[in-house]
Amino acid sequence: MSSPAAIRIEQLRAVLDQALKWIHPADAVLSRWMRMNPKMGSRDRSELADAFFKVLRHVRLYRHLAESGQGPLSRRLAIMGLAGVMRPEVLAVALSESEQGWLDHVTRVDLSTLPLAIRESLPDWLAQRLTALPNGDQLIAALNTNAPLDLRVNPLKTDRETVLSLLLAGPAATLDPQPTPYSPWGIRIQGRPPVQRWALFEKGEIEVQDEGSQLLAALMAPKRGEMVIDYCAGAGGKTLLLGALMRSTGRLYAFDVSAARLARAKPRFARSGLSNIVPVVIAPEGDQRVRRLRGKAHRVLVDAPCSGLGTLRRNPDLKWRQTPESVEELCALQARILKQAAACVAPGGRLVYATCSVLPEENQQQVEAFLAENPDFLLLNAADVLADRCKNLTFETPYMVLRPDTHGTDGFFAAVLERAKN
C-alpha cells in the first residue's frame, strides 16, 4: 500500500503536468483536477494546493536545482514543492535513498550565489523590468510570497465591526481576522478557509476582495442617485461595493465584453441586495449602448485588462504566461478602452483608470499619453481623494501606487481624472 506522501507526490505530478503547459490559468487547472477527485479531504486538498503554488512560484529555481537529480523532472519538482509543506519524516517514507540524498543536497545550496532571475524564478525580460523599478529587489521578493486573504463587508447590509466580532467569536478566530490598514471595509485573515460556505457569504454580507481593489471604490466616491459605469466589470467585485456606496440608488452599469464573466457575477449581485445594477454585455468597439451614454455618466471606472503582474502572490503562473509581446498588445487595448470609457464621462465627472500591474507602460505612461490627447481631463491627487475614508495613505506622485512590499496589498495602480465642466 502506498504511503500518503507517495500518493501526494503522484497527485502533485499529475496537476503540474497540466499547469506547466501554461495554456490555462493555474487556479483553473487545479480546480478542475479537484473536481475530478471529489473524495479528497479538505486537509489533503489544502496540502496539495500549497505545494502546487509553491512549485509555480519557484519553478525556474526548482528546475535549476533539479538538474542535479535523476528521474522524471515532474517528480523532482513535486518533491521540492512538498518539502515545504510536509513534515520531513513523512515525505522521507516516499523517497528512495538517492532522492533523499539529492533533496538534502539542494536544500543546502546557497541561493544568494545564483542569478536573480533564477533565484526569484522570473523570466529574464520580467526580471529586467522589475529590477528597474524603485526598490525592485524588495518588490520581487514580496511578489514571491504567499498572500493573505482579504474579505470585504457589504456596507449595505452590515459593518466591519459587526463582522469582526462574529468572526472572533467563532471558529474563524483561529484565522486571526484583523481590520485591513487602509480600506474601511476590509478584513484580513490567514489561511484559505472555504469562505463561500460561510453564512456571512451566503447572506451577501461579505465578499472576497483584495484591499487594493477595495480602494478603487473609494477613489470613485460615488454618490446617491448618480449614473455610474463600471466599464470592465468582470466578476463584479468592485461593482458590488460601488452599488453599496450608492445605497442602491441611481443607476450602476456593469459593462463587460464577456457574457460568461457577467453571468458569473449575477449570483453575487443577487446576494448583495442591490437593485441598481444593470449588467450589459458590450461589443469590444463601437457599441451602440455605450454611444448613447456619451457625456452622461457622473463616474466611470476602468479597471483595465492588464498583465496582472501585481498579483503574482496569488497567480504566480502569470509571469510565464505573459510575454513582452502580450504586454504590448495589452497596452494597445488599454488605450482603446480608456478612450471609449472617457467619452461616457459627463462634464465635471470623474474617470478612474486602474490596473493590477506594476509595469509603468500599463500605468503612468498610459495615463500620460491619454492626458496629452485629452486636455479636457485633469489629473487629481489620489491621496487627497482617498483622505476622507483612508487617513493614513500617502504616495510620492498623484497616482495611487500600491505594492505588496510596502502596503501588504497586491500591486495596484490607479489614476483619478476629472473632466472639465465647460
C-alpha positions in Angstrom: 0.0 0.0 0.0 1.4 3.4 -1.0 2.2 5.9 1.8 0.3 9.2 2.0 3.4 11.0 0.8 3.8 8.7 -2.3 0.2 9.3 -3.2 0.6 13.1 -2.8 3.7 13.1 -5.0 1.8 11.4 -7.8 -1.2 13.7 -7.3 1.0 16.8 -7.5 2.8 15.5 -10.6 -0.5 15.0 -12.3 -1.6 18.6 -11.7 1.8 20.0 -12.6 1.9 18.2 -15.9 -1.2 20.1 -16.9 -0.4 23.5 -15.3 3.2 23.7 -16.6 2.0 23.8 -20.2 0.9 27.4 -19.4 -2.2 27.1 -21.5 -4.8 27.6 -18.9 -4.7 29.7 -15.6 -3.2 27.6 -12.8 -6.0 28.0 -10.4 -8.5 26.8 -13.1 -6.2 23.7 -13.7 -6.2 22.9 -10.0 -9.9 23.5 -9.6 -10.7 21.2 -12.5 -8.4 18.5 -11.1 -10.0 18.8 -7.6 -13.5 18.4 -9.1 -12.3 15.2 -10.8 -11.1 13.9 -7.4 -14.0 14.7 -5.1 -13.1 12.1 -2.4 -10.1 14.1 -1.2 -10.5 15.6 2.3 -10.1 19.3 3.0 -6.8 18.9 4.7 -5.4 16.9 1.8 -6.7 19.5 -0.7 -5.1 22.3 1.2 -1.7 20.5 1.4 -1.8 19.7 -2.4 -2.8 23.3 -3.2 0.0 24.8 -1.1 2.6 22.6 -2.7 1.2 23.2 -6.2 1.5 27.0 -5.8 4.9 26.7 -4.2 6.2 24.9 -7.3 4.7 27.5 -9.6 6.2 30.3 -7.5 9.7 28.9 -7.7 9.6 26.8 -10.8 12.6 28.3 -12.5 14.7 27.8 -9.4 13.4 24.3 -8.8 14.1 23.3 -12.4 17.7 24.6 -12.0 18.1 22.6 -8.8 16.5 19.5 -10.4 19.3 19.3 -12.9 21.5 17.6 -10.2 19.0 14.8 -9.7 17.8 11.8 -11.6 14.5 10.5 -12.8 11.4 12.4 -14.2 11.6 16.1 -13.8 8.0 16.4 -12.7 8.7 14.0 -9.8 11.6 16.1 -8.6 9.5 19.3 -8.9 6.8 17.7 -6.8 9.2 16.5 -4.2 10.6 20.1 -3.8 7.1 21.5 -3.6 6.1 19.0 -0.9 9.3 19.5 1.0 8.0 22.9 2.0 4.6 21.8 3.3 5.1 18.2 4.5 7.0 17.1 7.6 10.4 15.7 6.5 9.9 12.4 8.2 6.5 11.9 6.4 8.0 12.8 3.0 11.1 10.6 3.5 9.0 7.5 3.5 8.2 8.0 -0.2 11.7 8.7 -1.3 14.5 6.4 -2.5 17.9 6.8 -0.9 19.2 8.7 -3.9 16.2 11.0 -3.9 16.7 11.8 -0.2 20.4 12.5 -0.8 19.5 14.8 -3.7 16.9 16.6 -1.6 19.4 17.1 1.3 21.9 18.5 -1.2 19.6 21.0 -2.9 18.3 22.3 0.4 21.9 23.3 1.3 22.5 25.3 -1.8 23.4 28.9 -1.1 20.8 30.6 -3.2 22.5 34.0 -3.0 25.1 32.7 -5.4 22.5 32.3 -8.2 21.5 35.0 -10.7 18.4 36.9 -9.5 16.2 35.7 -12.3 16.9 32.1 -11.3 16.8 32.7 -7.6 13.5 34.5 -7.8 12.1 32.4 -10.6 11.4 35.1 -13.2 11.7 35.1 -17.0 14.7 37.3 -17.9 12.6 40.0 -19.5 10.5 40.5 -16.4 13.5 40.4 -14.1 14.9 43.3 -16.0 11.6 45.3 -15.9 11.1 44.8 -12.2 14.7 45.5 -11.1 14.4 48.8 -12.9 11.6 49.9 -10.6 12.3 51.7 -7.2 13.4 49.1 -4.7 12.9 46.5 -7.4 14.6 43.6 -5.5 12.4 44.2 -2.5 9.3 44.2 -4.7 10.3 41.0 -6.4 10.9 39.2 -3.1 7.4 40.3 -1.9 5.7 39.1 -5.1 7.2 35.6 -4.4 5.5 35.3 -1.0 2.1 33.9 0.0 -0.7 36.5 0.1 -3.2 36.6 2.9 -6.9 36.5 2.2 -8.8 39.8 2.2 -12.6 40.0 2.8 -14.8 43.0 2.3 -18.0 43.7 4.2 -21.1 44.8 2.3 -21.9 48.2 3.8 -25.4 48.0 2.5 -26.1 45.1 5.0 -23.6 45.3 7.8 -20.4 47.0 9.0 -16.8 45.8 9.7 -17.0 45.9 13.5 -20.1 43.6 13.5 -18.4 41.1 11.1 -15.1 41.2 13.0 -17.0 40.5 16.3 -18.8 37.5 14.7 -15.5 36.1 13.3 -13.6 36.5 16.5 -16.4 34.8 18.5 -16.5 31.6 16.3 -14.1 29.1 14.7 -12.7 31.8 12.3 -10.9 33.3 15.3 -8.1 30.8 14.5 -7.6 32.7 11.2 -6.5 35.8 13.1 -9.1 38.2 11.5 -7.8 41.8 11.6 -9.1 45.1 10.0 -7.2 46.0 6.9 -4.9 49.0 7.5 -6.3 51.2 4.7 -9.7 50.1 3.5 -12.5 50.8 5.9 -14.4 47.8 4.6 -11.7 45.2 4.7 -10.8 42.3 7.0 -7.6 40.3 6.5 -7.4 36.6 7.5 -4.7 34.0 7.3 -5.1 30.7 5.6 -7.5 29.5 2.9 -10.9 28.7 4.6 -14.0 27.8 2.5 -15.4 31.3 2.8 -18.0 30.6 0.1 -19.7 28.2 2.6 -19.9 30.7 5.4 -23.3 32.0 6.3 -21.9 35.6 6.1 -21.0 35.0 2.5 -24.3 33.2 1.6 -26.2 36.2 3.0 -24.2 38.6 0.9 -22.6 40.3 4.0 -19.0 39.6 2.9 -17.1 39.1 -0.3 -13.5 38.1 -1.1 -11.7 41.1 -2.5 -8.1 42.3 -2.1 -7.7 45.6 -0.2 -6.2 47.3 -3.1 -9.2 46.6 -5.2 -11.5 47.9 -2.5 -9.7 51.2 -2.6 -10.8 51.8 -6.2 -14.3 52.3 -4.9 -13.0 55.0 -2.5 -11.3 56.7 -5.4 -14.6 56.6 -7.3 -16.5 58.0 -4.3 -20.0 57.6 -6.0 -22.9 59.4 -4.6 -26.6 58.5 -4.2 -28.7 58.9 -7.3 -25.7 59.2 -9.7 -25.2 57.4 -13.0 -22.0 55.3 -12.6 -20.3 52.9 -15.1 -18.0 50.0 -14.1 -16.6 49.7 -17.7 -14.7 46.4 -17.3 -16.9 44.8 -14.5 -15.6 41.3 -14.9 -16.9 39.2 -11.9 -18.4 42.2 -10.3 -16.4 42.6 -7.1 -15.9 46.4 -7.5 -19.4 46.8 -8.9 -20.9 45.5 -5.7 -19.0 48.0 -3.5 -19.9 50.9 -5.8 -23.6 49.9 -5.6 -23.5 49.7 -1.8 -21.9 53.1 -1.5 -24.7 54.4 -3.7 -27.1 52.9 -1.2 -28.7 51.0 -4.2 -29.9 54.3 -5.7 -29.2 55.8 -9.1 -28.1 53.6 -12.0 -24.9 51.5 -12.0 -24.0 49.9 -15.3 -21.8 46.8 -15.2 -20.2 46.7 -18.7 -18.1 43.8 -19.9 -17.3 42.2 -23.3 -17.7 38.7 -21.8 -21.2 37.4 -21.3 -19.7 34.5 -19.3 -18.0 36.8 -16.8 -21.2 38.8 -16.3 -23.2 35.6 -15.9 -20.8 34.5 -13.1 -21.3 37.9 -11.4 -25.1 37.7 -11.3 -25.3 35.4 -8.2 -23.1 37.9 -6.4 -25.4 40.7 -7.5 -28.4 38.8 -6.2 -26.8 38.1 -2.8 -25.8 41.7 -2.3 -29.3 43.1 -2.0 -28.6 45.7 -4.6 -31.3 46.8 -7.1 -29.5 49.5 -9.1 -27.1 47.3 -11.1 -27.6 47.0 -14.9 -25.4 44.3 -16.4 -24.7 44.9 -20.1 -22.6 42.8 -22.5 -20.9 45.3 -24.8 -19.1 44.9 -28.1 -15.3 45.5 -28.0 -15.7 48.6 -30.1 -18.5 50.8 -31.5 -21.2 49.6 -29.1 -24.4 51.5 -29.6 -25.4 51.4 -25.9 -22.1 52.9 -25.0 -22.6 55.6 -27.6 -26.0 56.5 -26.1 -24.2 57.2 -22.8 -21.7 59.7 -24.2 -21.2 62.6 -21.8 -23.8 61.3 -19.3 -22.0 59.4 -16.6 -21.0 61.1 -13.3 -18.4 58.4 -12.6 -16.6 55.9 -14.8 -14.3 53.1 -13.6 -11.9 51.5 -16.0 -10.2 48.5 -14.2 -8.5 47.7 -17.5 -7.4 44.3 -18.8 -3.8 44.1 -17.9 -0.8 41.7 -17.4 -1.9 41.1 -13.8 1.8 41.1 -12.7 0.9 42.9 -9.5 -1.0 39.7 -8.4 1.9 37.3 -8.7 1.5 36.3 -5.0 -1.9 34.8 -5.9 -1.2 34.0 -9.6 2.4 33.0 -10.0 1.8 31.4 -13.3 1.2 34.8 -14.9 4.9 35.5 -15.1 5.3 32.6 -17.5 2.0 33.2 -19.4 2.8 36.8 -20.2 5.5 38.0 -22.6 6.8 41.4 -23.8 4.6 40.9 -26.9 1.5 40.2 -24.8 2.1 43.3 -22.6 2.5 45.4 -25.7 -0.9 44.1 -27.1 -2.5 44.8 -23.7 -1.2 48.4 -23.7 -2.8 49.0 -27.1 -6.1 47.5 -25.8 -6.0 49.6 -22.6 -5.6 52.8 -24.6 -8.6 51.9 -26.8 -10.8 51.1 -23.8 -9.7 54.2 -21.9 -10.7 56.4 -24.9 -14.1 54.7 -25.2 -14.8 54.9 -21.5 -13.7 58.6 -21.3 -16.3 59.5 -23.9 -19.0 58.5 -21.4 -17.9 60.9 -18.7 -20.1 64.0 -18.2 -18.6 67.5 -17.9 -17.3 67.7 -14.3 -17.4 63.9 -14.0 -14.8 61.6 -12.7 -12.8 58.9 -14.6 -10.7 56.3 -12.6 -8.2 54.3 -14.6 -6.7 51.3 -12.8 -4.7 48.1 -13.3 -3.3 45.3 -11.1 0.1 45.7 -12.8 3.3 47.2 -11.6 4.7 48.0 -15.1 4.9 51.7 -16.0 3.9 51.2 -19.6 0.5 49.9 -18.4 0.2 52.6 -15.7 1.7 56.1 -15.6 2.7 56.0 -19.3 -0.8 55.1 -20.3 -2.3 57.9 -18.3 0.3 60.5 -19.6 -0.5 59.5 -23.2 -4.2 59.9 -22.5 -3.8 63.3 -20.9 -1.7 64.5 -23.8 -4.5 63.7 -26.2 -7.4 64.8 -23.9 -6.6 68.3 -22.4 -10.2 68.5 -21.1 -9.2 66.0 -18.4 -7.3 66.9 -15.2 -5.3 64.6 -13.0 -6.3 64.7 -9.4 -4.2 63.7 -6.4 -5.2 60.2 -5.4 -4.1 60.6 -1.8 -6.3 63.7 -1.4 -9.3 61.8 -2.9 -8.8 58.9 -0.5 -8.3 61.2 2.5 -12.0 61.1 3.5 -12.0 57.4 4.0 -8.3 56.3 4.3 -6.5 58.6 6.7 -3.0 57.1 6.5 -2.2 56.7 2.8 0.3 58.9 1.1 2.0 58.5 -2.3 5.1 60.1 -3.9 3.1 61.0 -7.0 -0.5 62.0 -7.8 -1.2 58.3 -8.6 -2.3 55.6 -6.3 0.5 53.1 -6.3 0.2 50.1 -4.0 2.8 47.3 -3.6 3.0 44.1 -1.6 6.3 45.1 0.0 5.1 48.5 1.3 1.3 48.2 1.6 0.7 44.4 2.0 -1.7 44.5 -0.9 -1.4 43.2 -4.4 0.3 45.5 -6.8 -2.3 48.1 -7.9 -2.2 51.4 -9.8 -4.9 54.0 -10.2 -5.2 57.5 -11.6 -8.1 59.8 -10.8 -9.1 62.1 -13.7 -11.8 64.8 -13.8 -13.4 66.2 -16.9 -13.6 70.0 -17.2 -17.1 71.4 -16.6 -17.1 73.5 -19.7 
